[in-house]
Amino acid sequence: MAQISRPVSPPADRSDESGIRNLILLGLPPRERDAVTKKLEFVESRRARIRGFRQTIFFLSALFAVILRMPARAMGQDSNASGGNDEQQPSAQRPTTKQPACIQSQQNSCQAGLTEKEQQNAQHENETGISKDRIFWTMPNFLTMESADNIPPLTAGQKFKVVGRSLIDPPEFVLIGVVAGQGQASDSSPTYGQGAQGYAKRYGTAYADNAIENFMASAVVPSLLHQDPHYYQLGHGSFVRRAGHALARVVITRTDSGKKQFNYSEVFGAGIAATISTYSYHPESERSFGNVAGVWSTQIGWDVASYMIKEFWPDLRKKHHK
């Protein structure tokens, strides 16, 4: 006699579904049971990944919609603001002819107190929009400008080139090695294991995370939205004022024409990078919206720390030369 099945309504919860599935599996031969179990686990993992991906996309879309509805003044797009700004506005109208290197002796490369190397770097900044400076004399600091005057906007090609150049700089590999070592010591992503193989996986993951985030936040999104990836140092005022200037860079940036604008490149670039890395090469167990948010916030946190260092690094460098 045929067995009467359970009513379809009301819908069963997760625990009931799991119990029914286990009962069905018990009635199968061992080999068949193993095959079905593997298929079910694969389906569940795919469902979890899709759910996490949908949540991430929904969150990014909602955030983007909220920002678009913000008034222009709240996003700092009022380009007519005058002396109240913390930093100098770069001239929207670029001079058509190059000025001699020392024609602005009190503004740029010939400032009193600058070493010859610093004068050369300032001249290079004014001509190319790219710095030769290095934080702690080692780490690349190519997109940090000490003066906001007469800095030419970067082309899309230059944005990609300067990011790529910084990612293959030797000290960058050393820094990634330290980050991977910290992950190894704390046993982050346990599925990677320990030993040389585990370290290599953590190193590759850390380097890829850094590369994708840098390209998205400083090259891809800025090129698409015509935003300026430079960090312009304030260089004067109290510690609190300068620290606030560095923190504000996370949410406020400039367009290529010099107007202030919400920093879509930083916020969405980091979010897109976190989504790509989480759902492509991170361990299966970490592919969730929560992990995307964690990676996203960590990357922005690193950028906040880097802006703080970039703001106060010239002070340390000048003290060292004295």
C-alpha positions as CSV (number, residue, x, y, z in Angstrom):
1,M,0.0,0.0,0.0
2,A,1.3,3.4,-0.9
3,Q,2.6,5.5,2.0
4,I,0.8,8.8,2.5
5,S,3.1,11.8,2.2
6,R,3.1,14.7,4.7
7,P,0.9,17.7,3.7
8,V,2.7,20.3,1.7
9,S,1.2,23.2,3.6
10,P,2.2,24.7,6.0
11,P,5.8,24.8,4.7
12,A,8.4,22.9,6.7
13,D,11.2,24.8,8.4
14,R,14.9,24.0,7.9
15,S,15.1,21.4,10.6
16,D,12.1,19.5,9.2
17,E,13.7,19.6,5.7
18,S,16.9,18.3,7.1
19,G,15.2,15.5,9.0
20,I,13.2,14.4,5.9
21,R,16.4,14.5,3.8
22,N,18.2,12.3,6.3
23,L,15.4,9.8,6.4
24,I,15.4,9.5,2.6
25,L,19.2,9.1,2.6
26,L,19.0,6.3,5.1
27,G,16.8,4.3,2.7
28,L,19.5,4.4,-0.1
29,P,22.4,2.0,-0.6
30,P,25.7,3.3,0.9
31,R,27.3,4.2,-2.5
32,E,24.2,6.0,-3.7
33,R,23.8,7.8,-0.4
34,D,27.4,9.2,-0.6
35,A,26.8,10.4,-4.2
36,V,23.5,12.1,-3.3
37,T,25.1,13.6,-0.1
38,K,27.9,15.2,-2.1
39,K,25.4,16.6,-4.7
40,L,23.3,18.0,-1.9
41,E,26.3,19.6,-0.2
42,F,27.3,21.1,-3.5
43,V,23.8,22.6,-4.1
44,E,23.7,24.0,-0.6
45,S,27.1,25.7,-1.0
46,R,26.0,27.2,-4.3
47,R,22.8,28.5,-2.7
48,A,24.8,30.1,0.1
49,R,27.2,31.7,-2.4
50,I,24.3,33.1,-4.4
51,R,22.5,34.4,-1.3
52,G,25.7,36.1,-0.1
53,F,26.3,37.6,-3.6
54,R,22.7,38.9,-3.9
55,Q,23.0,40.4,-0.4
56,T,26.2,42.2,-1.4
57,I,24.8,43.5,-4.6
58,F,21.6,44.7,-2.9
59,F,23.7,46.5,-0.2
60,L,25.9,48.2,-2.8
61,S,22.9,49.2,-4.9
62,A,21.1,50.6,-1.8
63,L,24.1,52.5,-0.7
64,F,24.6,53.9,-4.2
65,A,20.9,54.9,-4.4
66,V,21.1,56.7,-1.0
67,I,24.2,58.6,-2.1
68,L,22.6,59.7,-5.4
69,R,19.7,61.1,-3.4
70,M,22.0,63.2,-1.2
71,P,22.0,66.9,-1.9
72,A,25.0,68.1,-3.8
73,R,26.3,70.3,-1.0
74,A,26.3,67.3,1.4
75,M,28.6,65.5,-0.9
76,G,31.0,68.5,-1.1
77,Q,30.2,69.3,-4.8
78,D,29.9,73.0,-4.2
79,S,32.9,74.1,-6.2
80,N,32.3,77.8,-5.3
81,A,33.3,77.4,-1.7
82,S,36.1,79.9,-0.9
83,G,38.7,80.5,1.8
84,G,36.9,78.2,4.3
85,N,38.2,75.1,2.7
86,D,41.0,73.2,4.5
87,E,43.1,72.7,1.4
88,Q,43.8,74.7,-1.6
89,Q,41.7,74.2,-4.7
90,P,43.7,73.3,-7.8
91,S,43.1,75.6,-10.7
92,A,40.5,74.3,-13.0
93,Q,42.0,76.2,-15.9
94,R,45.4,74.8,-16.5
95,P,48.1,77.1,-18.0
96,T,48.7,76.4,-21.6
97,T,52.4,77.0,-21.4
98,K,54.9,75.4,-19.0
99,Q,56.4,77.8,-16.4
100,P,60.1,77.7,-15.5
101,A,60.9,75.4,-12.7
102,C,61.7,78.2,-10.2
103,I,59.3,80.9,-11.3
104,Q,57.1,80.2,-8.2
105,S,59.9,80.2,-5.7
106,Q,57.7,80.5,-2.7
107,Q,55.0,78.1,-3.7
108,N,56.5,75.0,-5.3
109,S,59.9,73.5,-5.8
110,C,62.1,76.3,-4.7
111,Q,60.6,76.8,-1.2
112,A,63.0,77.7,1.5
113,G,64.0,74.7,3.6
114,L,63.5,72.1,0.8
115,T,66.4,69.9,-0.1
116,E,67.6,69.6,-3.7
117,K,65.9,66.1,-3.9
118,E,62.6,67.5,-2.6
119,Q,62.8,70.4,-5.0
120,Q,63.2,68.0,-7.9
121,N,60.3,65.9,-6.7
122,A,58.1,69.0,-6.4
123,Q,59.0,69.9,-10.0
124,H,58.3,66.4,-11.2
125,E,54.9,66.5,-9.4
126,N,54.0,69.8,-11.2
127,E,55.0,68.4,-14.6
128,T,53.6,64.9,-14.4
129,G,51.1,64.7,-11.5
130,I,53.1,61.8,-10.1
131,S,55.3,61.9,-7.1
132,K,58.7,60.2,-6.6
133,D,58.3,60.2,-2.8
134,R,58.5,57.1,-0.7
135,I,57.0,56.7,2.8
136,F,59.8,55.8,5.3
137,W,62.1,56.1,2.3
138,T,60.9,52.7,1.0
139,M,57.1,52.4,0.4
140,P,55.8,53.9,-2.9
141,N,53.9,57.1,-2.4
142,F,53.4,58.1,-6.0
143,L,49.9,59.6,-5.7
144,T,50.5,61.9,-2.8
145,M,50.9,65.6,-3.6
146,E,52.4,68.1,-1.1
147,S,51.0,71.0,-3.1
148,A,47.5,71.3,-4.7
149,D,48.6,74.0,-7.1
150,N,49.1,73.3,-10.9
151,I,48.9,69.6,-10.6
152,P,47.9,68.2,-14.0
153,P,45.1,65.7,-14.1
154,L,46.0,62.1,-14.8
155,T,44.8,60.3,-17.9
156,A,43.1,56.9,-17.6
157,G,46.3,55.3,-18.8
158,Q,48.4,57.1,-16.2
159,K,46.1,56.0,-13.4
160,F,46.5,52.4,-14.4
161,K,50.2,52.7,-15.0
162,V,51.0,54.3,-11.6
163,V,48.9,51.7,-9.7
164,G,50.6,48.9,-11.6
165,R,54.0,50.4,-10.9
166,S,53.4,50.5,-7.2
167,L,52.2,46.9,-7.1
168,I,55.5,45.6,-8.5
169,D,57.7,47.7,-6.4
170,P,60.0,45.5,-4.3
171,P,59.0,46.9,-0.8
172,E,55.4,46.1,-1.7
173,F,56.2,42.3,-1.8
174,V,57.9,42.6,1.6
175,L,54.8,44.3,3.2
176,I,52.6,41.6,1.8
177,G,54.9,39.0,3.2
178,V,54.5,40.6,6.7
179,V,50.7,40.6,6.3
180,A,50.7,36.9,5.2
181,G,53.0,36.1,8.2
182,Q,50.5,37.7,10.6
183,G,47.7,35.6,9.0
184,Q,49.8,32.5,9.4
185,A,50.5,33.2,13.1
186,S,46.8,33.8,13.8
187,D,45.7,30.9,11.7
188,S,43.3,33.0,9.6
189,S,41.5,31.0,7.0
190,P,42.2,27.6,8.7
191,T,41.5,25.7,5.5
192,Y,44.8,27.0,4.1
193,G,46.6,25.0,6.8
194,Q,50.1,25.8,8.1
195,G,53.6,25.3,6.7
196,A,55.0,26.6,3.4
197,Q,51.9,25.7,1.5
198,G,49.6,27.6,3.9
199,Y,51.8,30.6,3.9
200,A,52.0,30.6,0.1
201,K,48.1,30.6,-0.1
202,R,47.9,33.4,2.4
203,Y,50.5,35.4,0.6
204,G,48.7,35.0,-2.8
205,T,45.4,35.9,-1.2
206,A,46.8,39.0,0.5
207,Y,48.6,40.2,-2.7
208,A,45.5,39.6,-4.8
209,D,43.3,41.5,-2.3
210,N,45.6,44.4,-2.3
211,A,46.1,44.5,-6.1
212,I,42.3,44.3,-6.9
213,E,41.5,47.0,-4.3
214,N,44.2,49.3,-5.5
215,F,43.2,49.0,-9.2
216,M,39.5,49.4,-8.5
217,A,39.8,52.4,-6.1
218,S,42.7,54.2,-7.8
219,A,42.4,53.3,-11.5
220,V,39.2,51.5,-12.7
221,V,36.5,53.5,-10.9
222,P,38.4,56.9,-11.1
223,S,38.8,56.4,-14.9
224,L,35.1,55.6,-15.4
225,L,33.9,58.5,-13.2
226,H,36.7,61.0,-13.9
227,Q,37.7,61.2,-10.3
228,D,41.2,62.2,-9.1
229,P,43.0,59.4,-7.2
230,H,45.6,61.8,-5.7
231,Y,45.9,62.5,-2.0
232,Y,46.5,66.2,-1.4
233,Q,48.3,66.9,1.9
234,L,47.0,69.8,4.0
235,G,50.4,70.3,5.5
236,H,49.4,73.0,8.0
237,G,47.2,73.6,11.0
238,S,46.6,71.6,14.2
239,F,46.9,67.9,14.5
240,V,43.2,67.5,14.8
241,R,42.5,69.6,11.7
242,R,45.0,67.6,9.6
243,A,43.8,64.3,11.0
244,G,40.3,65.3,10.1
245,H,41.5,66.2,6.6
246,A,43.0,62.8,6.2
247,L,39.9,61.0,7.4
248,A,37.6,63.1,5.1
249,R,39.5,61.8,2.1
250,V,37.8,58.5,2.5
251,V,34.4,60.1,1.6
252,I,35.3,63.3,-0.2
253,T,37.6,63.5,-3.2
254,R,38.0,65.6,-6.3
255,T,37.1,65.2,-9.9
256,D,39.7,65.5,-12.7
257,S,38.6,69.1,-13.2
258,G,39.2,70.0,-9.5
259,K,35.6,70.0,-8.1
260,K,34.9,68.3,-4.8
261,Q,32.7,65.1,-5.0
262,F,31.7,62.1,-2.9
263,N,34.5,59.5,-3.1
264,Y,32.7,56.8,-5.1
265,S,36.1,55.4,-6.1
266,E,37.1,54.7,-2.5
267,V,33.8,53.4,-1.2
268,F,32.5,51.5,-4.2
269,G,35.9,50.5,-5.5
270,A,36.7,48.8,-2.2
271,G,33.3,47.2,-2.1
272,I,33.5,45.9,-5.6
273,A,37.0,44.6,-4.9
274,A,35.9,42.8,-1.7
275,T,33.0,41.2,-3.6
276,I,35.3,40.0,-6.5
277,S,37.9,38.6,-4.1
278,T,35.5,36.9,-1.8
279,Y,33.5,35.1,-4.5
280,S,36.4,34.1,-6.7
281,Y,39.4,32.8,-4.8
282,H,38.7,33.0,-1.0
283,P,37.9,29.7,0.7
284,E,34.4,28.3,0.2
285,S,33.5,28.7,3.8
286,E,34.2,32.5,3.7
287,R,32.0,33.3,0.7
288,S,29.2,35.2,2.5
289,F,27.9,38.8,2.7
290,G,29.4,39.0,6.2
291,N,32.9,38.2,4.9
292,V,32.5,40.7,2.1
293,A,31.6,43.4,4.6
294,G,34.6,42.4,6.8
295,V,37.0,42.5,3.9
296,W,35.5,45.8,2.7
297,S,35.8,47.5,6.1
298,T,39.3,46.2,6.5
299,Q,40.4,47.6,3.2
300,I,38.9,51.0,4.0
301,G,40.5,50.9,7.4
302,W,43.9,50.3,5.8
303,D,43.3,53.2,3.5
304,V,42.4,55.5,6.4
305,A,45.6,54.5,8.1
306,S,47.6,55.2,4.9
307,Y,46.0,58.7,4.5
308,M,47.0,59.5,8.1
309,I,50.6,58.4,7.4
310,K,50.7,60.3,4.1
311,E,49.5,63.5,5.8
312,F,52.2,63.5,8.5
313,W,55.0,61.8,6.7
314,P,56.5,65.1,5.4
315,D,56.9,66.3,9.0
316,L,58.9,63.3,10.0
317,R,61.0,63.5,6.8
318,K,61.8,67.2,7.4
319,K,62.8,66.5,11.0
320,H,65.1,63.8,9.9
321,H,66.9,66.3,7.5
322,K,67.4,68.9,10.2
